[in-house]
Amino acid sequence: MKTVQISLNSIDKVKSFVNDITKFDYDFDLVSGRYVIDAKSIMGIFSLDLSKPIDLNIHAEDNFDEIMATLKPYLIQ
């Protein structure tokens, strides 16, 4: 598992983020405080405080380069 911080501060960003990660068969969890949400759930994402950075847990064993390239627009540097 790998954890990165992302920012989803607009509705369009949330929609494109979900579209991008649903292409992968791996599990992705968003962690905000004590809440853990399936990152492929648009409704779940909108239940989080999107004004703050969110931790994304990536449950993948390989393809990290491809996943990170897909996530590049959302990553907090």
Z-matrix of the N, CA and C atoms (Angstrom, degrees):
N
C 1 1.453
C 2 1.531 1 108.90
N 3 1.313 2 114.86 1 143.88
C 4 1.466 3 121.58 2 177.77
C 5 1.521 4 107.49 3 -129.63
N 6 1.327 5 116.70 4 143.51
C 7 1.459 6 121.51 5 179.41
C 8 1.519 7 109.87 6 -120.51
N 9 1.338 8 116.03 7 131.41
C 10 1.462 9 122.21 8 176.19
C 11 1.523 10 108.44 9 -131.16
N 12 1.332 11 116.68 10 159.31
C 13 1.457 12 120.60 11 176.28
C 14 1.516 13 109.33 12 -100.10
N 15 1.336 14 114.82 13 134.47
C 16 1.461 15 120.05 14 179.98
C 17 1.528 16 109.52 15 -128.31
N 18 1.317 17 114.53 16 164.71
C 19 1.457 18 121.73 17 176.19
C 20 1.525 19 108.22 18 -125.60
N 21 1.325 20 116.01 19 126.11
C 22 1.474 21 122.23 20 177.21
C 23 1.524 22 107.44 21 -125.06
N 24 1.338 23 115.99 22 72.45
C 25 1.458 24 119.88 23 -170.16
C 26 1.532 25 114.66 24 -96.65
N 27 1.344 26 117.54 25 15.51
C 28 1.464 27 119.34 26 174.40
C 29 1.535 28 109.35 27 -149.51
N 30 1.310 29 115.66 28 158.97
C 31 1.470 30 120.83 29 -179.44
C 32 1.522 31 110.27 30 -62.44
N 33 1.331 32 117.07 31 -42.17
C 34 1.466 33 120.24 32 179.99
C 35 1.519 34 111.49 33 -63.28
N 36 1.340 35 116.57 34 -38.20
C 37 1.465 36 120.48 35 178.31
C 38 1.527 37 110.91 36 -63.90
N 39 1.327 38 116.72 37 -40.96
C 40 1.473 39 120.65 38 179.14
C 41 1.524 40 109.71 39 -62.98
N 42 1.327 41 117.09 40 -46.49
C 43 1.470 42 120.53 41 -179.21
C 44 1.522 43 111.63 42 -61.52
N 45 1.319 44 117.17 43 -46.29
C 46 1.462 45 119.19 44 -178.67
C 47 1.527 46 111.29 45 -69.54
N 48 1.346 47 117.46 46 -33.70
C 49 1.467 48 121.19 47 177.00
C 50 1.536 49 110.63 48 -61.65
N 51 1.335 50 116.23 49 -48.70
C 52 1.468 51 119.99 50 -179.91
C 53 1.533 52 110.51 51 -62.89
N 54 1.330 53 117.40 52 -42.40
C 55 1.466 54 120.34 53 177.36
C 56 1.524 55 111.67 54 -60.55
N 57 1.333 56 116.57 55 -39.75
C 58 1.463 57 120.71 56 -178.78
C 59 1.525 58 112.47 57 -68.12
N 60 1.339 59 117.85 58 -45.14
C 61 1.476 60 118.13 59 -174.68
C 62 1.528 61 112.98 60 -81.23
N 63 1.329 62 118.72 61 -18.25
C 64 1.464 63 118.37 62 177.58
C 65 1.525 64 111.38 63 -70.53
N 66 1.335 65 118.07 64 -11.17
C 67 1.462 66 121.17 65 176.04
C 68 1.532 67 111.70 66 -71.26
N 69 1.339 68 116.59 67 -17.07
C 70 1.460 69 121.51 68 -178.95
C 71 1.522 70 110.41 69 -100.33
N 72 1.345 71 116.07 70 145.09
C 73 1.466 72 120.69 71 179.80
C 74 1.524 73 112.82 72 -85.22
N 75 1.310 74 117.83 73 3.29
C 76 1.462 75 121.11 74 -177.80
C 77 1.530 76 110.45 75 -85.90
N 78 1.344 77 114.75 76 164.65
C 79 1.455 78 120.24 77 175.93
C 80 1.520 79 109.49 78 -89.28
N 81 1.323 80 116.33 79 139.74
C 82 1.451 81 123.47 80 176.66
C 83 1.529 82 107.47 81 -128.67
N 84 1.332 83 117.24 82 129.89
C 85 1.458 84 121.87 83 177.67
C 86 1.517 85 109.59 84 -119.53
N 87 1.326 86 116.40 85 138.05
C 88 1.459 87 121.65 86 172.61
C 89 1.522 88 107.95 87 -100.96
N 90 1.326 89 116.62 88 131.69
C 91 1.461 90 121.96 89 -177.94
C 92 1.520 91 108.34 90 -119.88
N 93 1.314 92 115.20 91 119.68
C 94 1.462 93 121.61 92 177.63
C 95 1.526 94 107.11 93 -132.94
N 96 1.326 95 115.91 94 106.64
C 97 1.463 96 119.67 95 -176.05
C 98 1.521 97 109.69 96 64.86
N 99 1.322 98 116.74 97 -123.06
C 100 1.469 99 119.55 98 179.68
C 101 1.531 100 112.60 99 -97.98
N 102 1.309 101 116.67 100 5.85
C 103 1.461 102 120.87 101 -179.73
C 104 1.524 103 111.17 102 -95.80
N 105 1.327 104 115.78 103 134.89
C 106 1.465 105 121.94 104 174.76
C 107 1.523 106 106.79 105 -122.63
N 108 1.333 107 116.51 106 122.10
C 109 1.459 108 122.98 107 -173.63
C 110 1.529 109 109.15 108 -122.70
N 111 1.325 110 116.82 109 143.59
C 112 1.460 111 121.31 110 171.74
C 113 1.532 112 107.18 111 -65.72
N 114 1.330 113 116.42 112 120.45
C 115 1.471 114 120.16 113 -174.86
C 116 1.522 115 112.87 114 -68.90
N 117 1.324 116 118.04 115 -11.36
C 118 1.469 117 120.74 116 178.97
C 119 1.532 118 111.74 117 -90.79
N 120 1.337 119 116.55 118 3.16
C 121 1.464 120 122.17 119 -178.76
C 122 1.531 121 110.54 120 -103.05
N 123 1.320 122 116.24 121 108.91
C 124 1.465 123 120.16 122 179.51
C 125 1.533 124 110.48 123 -60.94
N 126 1.317 125 116.98 124 -43.58
C 127 1.470 126 120.31 125 -179.80
C 128 1.527 127 110.72 126 -62.30
N 129 1.327 128 116.63 127 -40.76
C 130 1.460 129 120.38 128 178.04
C 131 1.516 130 111.76 129 -62.34
N 132 1.323 131 116.62 130 -42.68
C 133 1.467 132 120.76 131 -179.37
C 134 1.527 133 110.82 132 -62.25
N 135 1.333 134 116.97 133 -40.47
C 136 1.466 135 119.48 134 -179.10
C 137 1.531 136 112.63 135 -71.02
N 138 1.336 137 117.75 136 -9.66
C 139 1.463 138 119.82 137 175.75
C 140 1.535 139 111.26 138 -84.68
N 141 1.341 140 117.18 139 -6.84
C 142 1.461 141 121.42 140 -179.85
C 143 1.528 142 111.05 141 -92.82
N 144 1.326 143 115.43 142 163.49
C 145 1.466 144 121.41 143 173.71
C 146 1.526 145 107.48 144 -80.64
N 147 1.323 146 117.15 145 101.44
C 148 1.458 147 121.87 146 -174.19
C 149 1.530 148 113.30 147 -84.09
N 150 1.333 149 117.05 148 0.60
C 151 1.461 150 119.34 149 178.65
C 152 1.527 151 111.52 150 -80.50
N 153 1.335 152 116.85 151 -11.32
C 154 1.465 153 121.83 152 -179.22
C 155 1.524 154 109.86 153 -113.88
N 156 1.336 155 116.87 154 158.72
C 157 1.471 156 119.77 155 173.89
C 158 1.531 157 110.37 156 -62.09
N 159 1.317 158 115.93 157 148.10
C 160 1.459 159 122.15 158 -177.87
C 161 1.529 160 108.60 159 -123.36
N 162 1.331 161 116.28 160 139.97
C 163 1.460 162 120.52 161 175.82
C 164 1.520 163 109.60 162 -81.75
N 165 1.326 164 115.96 163 132.66
C 166 1.461 165 121.88 164 176.58
C 167 1.517 166 108.16 165 -111.96
N 168 1.334 167 117.04 166 117.33
C 169 1.461 168 122.01 167 175.25
C 170 1.524 169 108.43 168 -92.61
N 171 1.324 170 116.22 169 123.97
C 172 1.462 171 122.09 170 -179.19
C 173 1.523 172 107.89 171 -106.49
N 174 1.322 173 116.62 172 115.10
C 175 1.461 174 121.65 173 -178.87
C 176 1.525 175 108.85 174 -98.47
N 177 1.327 176 115.37 175 75.46
C 178 1.462 177 120.81 176 -178.36
C 179 1.519 178 108.94 177 -132.87
N 180 1.324 179 115.81 178 148.78
C 181 1.457 180 119.65 179 178.21
C 182 1.524 181 112.37 180 -98.34
N 183 1.330 182 116.40 181 -21.77
C 184 1.457 183 120.00 182 -179.74
C 185 1.528 184 108.84 183 -148.28
N 186 1.326 185 116.69 184 -173.44
C 187 1.478 186 122.97 185 -179.26
C 188 1.522 187 113.54 186 63.36
N 189 1.348 188 117.91 187 23.38
C 190 1.465 189 119.49 188 -178.92
C 191 1.522 190 112.19 189 -60.87
N 192 1.343 191 117.43 190 -35.80
C 193 1.467 192 119.44 191 179.99
C 194 1.522 193 111.04 192 -62.54
N 195 1.334 194 116.45 193 -43.58
C 196 1.465 195 120.90 194 179.75
C 197 1.531 196 110.76 195 -66.70
N 198 1.328 197 116.50 196 -42.09
C 199 1.463 198 120.67 197 179.50
C 200 1.528 199 110.34 198 -63.47
N 201 1.335 200 116.93 199 -45.98
C 202 1.466 201 120.45 200 -178.55
C 203 1.530 202 111.43 201 -65.40
N 204 1.325 203 117.32 202 -35.05
C 205 1.464 204 120.46 203 176.98
C 206 1.525 205 110.16 204 -65.15
N 207 1.331 206 117.11 205 -39.59
C 208 1.467 207 121.95 206 178.04
C 209 1.525 208 110.88 207 -66.78
N 210 1.332 209 117.15 208 -36.30
C 211 1.461 210 121.73 209 -176.46
C 212 1.529 211 113.71 210 -83.03
N 213 1.312 212 117.83 211 -7.74
C 214 1.474 213 122.22 212 -173.81
C 215 1.535 214 114.35 213 -48.77
N 216 1.343 215 120.32 214 -43.14
C 217 1.483 216 119.03 215 -178.95
C 218 1.527 217 113.68 216 -65.61
N 219 1.328 218 118.09 217 -17.55
C 220 1.466 219 121.36 218 -174.13
C 221 1.537 220 112.68 219 -104.09
N 222 1.327 221 116.84 220 -14.03
C 223 1.460 222 120.96 221 -174.55
C 224 1.521 223 111.57 222 -70.38
N 225 1.334 224 115.14 223 145.49
C 226 1.456 225 121.68 224 173.65
C 227 1.530 226 105.91 225 -95.88
N 228 1.314 227 115.88 226 121.87
C 229 1.477 228 120.30 227 -175.54
C 230 1.503 229 111.34 228 -78.27
